[in-house]
Amino acid sequence: MNRRTFNKLVSIIPLAGVTMSLTHLETILANNKNTELMPTIFVGHGNPMNAIEENKFTRGWQDTAAKIPTPQVIICISAHWETNGTFITAMDKPKTIHDFGGFPEALYKVQYPAPGSPSTANDIKKLLHGSKIGMDYDWGLDHGCWAPIMRMYPEANLPIIQISLDRSLDAQGHYEFAKQLQIYRNKGALIIGSGNLVHNLRLVAWDKMDEPDFGYDWAIEANTKMKKYISEGDTKSLINYRSQGKAFDLAIPTAEHYLPMLYVMGLQAKNETISFFNDKAQAGSLTMTSFIAGN
């Protein structure tokens, strides 16, 4: 790689005040094949049963995967892995975690034996800067990760790395932290944020789970405003979600399902197109709205 190419790639990485080792950055650029800019995706993962049922949401995941270049590695930020500090899965064979209860036995038998990538995890650890960055050899893949990805890539032949959500970061912190991963979009990585824009399990209308696109007024209102902010690149409003009124408060009682969306916004390149899919409400207080940036 020549110096001109290196400088060009460095220039597109938003450092956001973070001091990065250019020696290590240059090593990553040299050791990993350059690709065209991969898209980045926010997936509304919803009910774990989506892993084994055929429905409009699983078809949306499948159709999206078919339209984009096959990634060399998948990096996933899931709502279901929160830690004190940031951790990166670094095992060769991550286990399939069934982190839910009360579902049919068939769901607990699902295994998604995708490989890990310890070398990529080690590179990411050296690249990232934060209060605490660690390697994890125990977690594996939670259902926020494997449930949608197994429908997108059923062969389970692509290496997957999960990065946890650091509880010590606020929304602005997560958004800025995500920018450090931008380099991997030019290294064949599909970076996926997995959560739900509207996610209030306490108010779920379980008796209307199968009623098409049923959403409470406040859920539709919040989802519509979120889509507007996402489309317009209004990250300030998205980050300051606690100042957006009652509908947002009901839609985001806790932040873990919302924050993965901010990672995708942080990874978005200037003037990239946003395309929504699976844009439906479910059971009153959930939305499956997903989007892709790029391509």
N, C-alpha and C positions, 0 to 999 in steps of 0.2 A: 504494500500500500504506500502510495507517495504522500508527501506532506500536504499537498493541496487537497487530496481526498480526505485525509484525516481532519484537516482544519474545517472543511465543509461539513463533515458529520458532527464535529464538536459544536459547530455554530448552531445546529438545530436542536441541541439538547438544552432545555431551560433549566439552568442550574439553581435558580431561585435562592441565591445567597449561600448555596452549599459548596464547600470547598471539596473538589474532587481530585483524586490522584490521576494526573494526565498520563503518567507512566502505565498505571493499571488500565486506564481507559484505552490507551493505544494497544495494549496487549489484547484486550477483548476484541477490538476492531480487527487486529491482525489474525487472531486465532479462530474467528468465527466468520463464515462466509457472508458477504454482503448480499442482501436481497432488496427487492423493491419494498417500499413502506407497506408493512402488513396492516390490515385494519385492526381496530380494537373494538370490543363488543361488551355491552352491558346486557346481561341475561336476567330476566325475571324468572326465577326457578320455581317458585310456588310449591305446590303439593309434591311430596316425595314420590307419590304414585305416578307422576309423569315419567319416572324412569322406566316403568313397565307397561304403561297404557299408551294406546295410540289415540292422539287427539290433535286439535288444531295447534296447540302449543308445541308439541313434539315435532309436528310437521314443519312449524316455523323454524325450529332449531336446525332440522335436517336441511331445509331449503337454504338457509343462510350459509351453512357449512359448504354446501355444494357450489355456492356462487363465489367463494373466495379461494385464494391460493392455499394449497395444503401447507400447514405450518410445519416447521422443523421441531418446534417445541411449543407447549402451551404453558402459560403462566397465569394462574388463577388466584384472584382475591375473592374469597368467599365470606359471606355474612356469618358463617358458622364456625369461624376460627378466630377468636379474640384472645389476645395474650397481653402480658405486661412486657412491652418491648415488641420488636418485630422479629418473627422467626420465619425461616425458609426451609421447606422440606428438602432433605438432602440424602434420602435413601435410594438405593437402586430399585427397590420394588415396594412402592407405597401401598399400604393396605387399604382396603375399601371399608370405610367407617359407616356404620349404620346408626347415625346419631339422631334417632327419632324413636317414638314409641306408639303403640296402638295400631299398627298397620298389619296387613295380611302377611302371613309367613313367607309368601313368594318374594316379597320385597326384601326381606332379610337374607334371602339366599343369593341375592344379586351380588356378583363380584365383577369389578372392572379392573382387570390386571394390567393397566397401563404402566410402563416403566417410569422411573424417575430419571433425573439427570444430575448426579452429584457434582459433576464438573461445572455445569451451568449454575447450579445453586451456589457453588463456591465463588464463581465470578460475580454473581449478583450480590453476595454478601460483601465482597470487597468494593463493589461499586457504590452500595448504599451507605448513606450517612444518617444517623439518627441517635436517639438516646441510648438504644440498645439494639444491636443486630446480632442474631444468633442462628445457628444451624439446628434443625430439628430432625431427629432420627426416629420419632415415635408416632407422630400424628397421622400421616397418610393422606387420603383423599376423603373429605366429608361429602355429604350428599349435595350441598350447594355447588360442589365442584363436579362430582361424577355423574349426578343425575342428568344434567343437561348435556355434558360432554359425551356421555356414552351414546346419546341419541345423535349427536353431531358426528362422532367418530367411533362407530360401533366396533371397529377392528381392534381397538385398544392398543394400537401400535405406535402412538405418538407419546414421547416423554412429557410428563406433567409435573410441574412444580407449583406448590401452593405457597403464598405469602400471607402471613397472618395480619389481622387488624390490631394495631397497637392501641390499647385502651387509653394511653396517656395523651394521645393526639386528639385535638379537636378537629372539626370539619376542615378548617383552613389547613391544618397540619397534614391531614391525609391527602388533600388536594396537592399540596406542595411536594409531599413525599413521593407521590405517584410520578411526578415529572422526571425523577431520577431514572425511571425505567424506560424512558423514551428511546434510548439507544437500541433496545432489543426489538423494537418494531422494524428496524433495518437489519435485523439478524434472524429473520424468519420466525419470530415469536408471535403467536397469537395471544394477546393479553386480554383476559376475560374478567370482568367484574360480575359477580353473581350475587343477587339479592332480590329485592322487590321495591319499586318506588313507593307503593302504598302497601303497608304491611302492619295490620292491627289484628292479631290473632284473638284478642279478647272480644272483639266485636264481629267475628266471623259468623255469617248466617249459614250454619252447617246444613240446614234443610234446603238451602238454595245453591249448594255446591255445583249441581249439574244444570242450573238455570243459566242459559247463555248470557254472558256479558252483564250479569247483575251486579250493580255497584250502588252503594249509598251516595246521596248527593254530594256529601263532603269528600268522598273518595274520588268521584269523577272530577270535582272541582280541583282538588289537589293534583291529581294526575294530569289534568289539562294544563294547569299552570306550570308544573314541572316540565312537561313536554315543550311548552313555549320557551322557558328559560334555557332548556337544553338546545333547542333549535337555534336560538338567538345567541348562544354562547354566553349567556348571562350567568357566569359562574358566581358572581357576587351574591345574587339572590339565592342560588342553590346552596352556597356555603352558609348564608345567613338564614337557614330554613326555619329557625325558631322565631324569626321576625315576620313570617309570612301569614300569620293568622290561624284561626281555629281549625280550618280544614287541614293544614299542614301538621298541626299538633296532633290531630286524630290519626293522620296518615303515617306519622313517624313517632309513635310513642317511645320507641328506643331507636337508636341510630344505626345499629349494625347492618340492617338490610338496605339502608339508604347509602351508606358510605361507599360501597363498591362502585356505585355510579360516579362518585366524585373522582375515583381513580381513572375511569375512562375519560372523564372530562379533562383531567390533568394530563392525560396522554395524547389528547387530540392535537393535531398539528393545525397550523393557521389555515383558515379557509377550507378545512375539510368538510365534506358533505356528511350530514346526519340522516340516517334512514331508520324509521321505526318499523318494528314488526311485533307480532303477538300483542298488539295494543288492545287488550281486553281486560275488563274487570272480572273478578270472580268472587263469589260468596260474599258480596257486599263490601268487605273491607280489605280486599287484596286487588292489586293490579299486576298483570303479567307483562306489562309494557317493557319492551326491550328495544335496543337500538344499536346500530353499527356506525362507527366513525371511519370514513375512508372507503375506497373501492366503490 
